[in-house]
Amino acid sequence: MDLRPTADQRALQASARDLLARRFGRERLRAAVDDPALDRALWRELGTAGFFALRLPEADGGVGLGLPDAVLVFEEAGRALLPGPLVAGHLLAGTVPGAATGERVVGLCDVGADGARLWEHPGDCDELILVEGGIPDGSVDGGGEGGSEGGIPRAYWNAPDWPVLESVRSIDPLTPLARVASYPRRMPRALDVPRLRREAALLTAALQLGSAARTVEMAVEHAGRREQFGVRIGAFQAVKHLCAEMLIRVEIARSAVYAASLTGQSLPVIGAKILADEAAVRNARDCLQVHGGIGFTWEADVHLHLKRAWLRLEQWQSGAKAEEALAEALLADDAAG
């Protein structure tokens, strides 16, 4: 199987990188740290560029591309540390009016096995879709009108009533969070929730992959510029090894993410999320190590990648839970075989 992007896909990825470089460069990134409110003009520009409607049919005003193409675009968004509920906007572009064009910002909140209901950018969203039911351990937040009794996965929308929120301090200064304390359920949206969760995990993995790739670049750039004892630190074997290990993690994660985008199946997606999470977190830590004391300062960008990687690690197939799910599936396949 050839996982290399085609010429058209490389052009699509290059276009996404150019757009983000022009509209969300380092100066805008640093400004967003002080004011994390979404840039609605940029959001609409992303909509005009087809970011959210990438997989909608052309007959419905979309671009008509596939999941592998979306993964390439999300990789660039992760590389730029673009904030906002990007995954939600993309997955709900054909469900929520105005989401495809960027005129409306929509959020997704998944009720996991632990019952957590964390919502990104609550102050910027026009609507929230709450996904619940079908939790692997059987625990379901049922009750109330239109609940999810029996573990049936469903997605509820909040408009026109607004959820009751509790303040949460986010580890990522670019991503405000709130916990949904209570939710005014409406009739369920007609969504394929298992597929939504799989694709959300895969697109989140693509964001992690882009961040991991960017921290390799940052480490190499710094190692080629910083001098110690009259020698650039990139000449030291220990630094070379760190950078080489970072690159290996990225390439392994990239192969897994690209392959999962072709199959869309659960096991490859879980594996891709695990590898992309590891690459993003460990690469950010190693990049910080290459930067030395400079990496710990607020002025450096390394900490932003590390904090975003920690946040994404806990979203859509998180950490140890993803590893447990993968292990159980592999054991089941082995027993069946």
ABEGO torsion letter per residue (X at the ends): XBABBBAAAAAAAAAAAAAAAAABBAAAAAAAAABABBBAAAAAAAAAAGAAAAABBAAAGBAGBBAAAAAAAAAAAAAAGBBEBAAAAAAAAAABBGAAAGABBBBBBBBBAAGBBBBBGAAABABBBBBBEGBAAGBBBBEEBGBABGGBBBBBBAOABBBBBBBBBBABAABBBBBBABBBBBBBBBBBAAAAAAAAAAAAAAAAAAAAAAAAAAAAAAAAABBBGGBBAAABAAAAAAAAAAAAAAAAAAAAAAAAAAAGBAAAAAAAAAAAAAAAAAAAAAAAAAAEAAAABAABAAAAAAAAAAAAAABGGBEAAAAAAAAAAAAAAAAAX
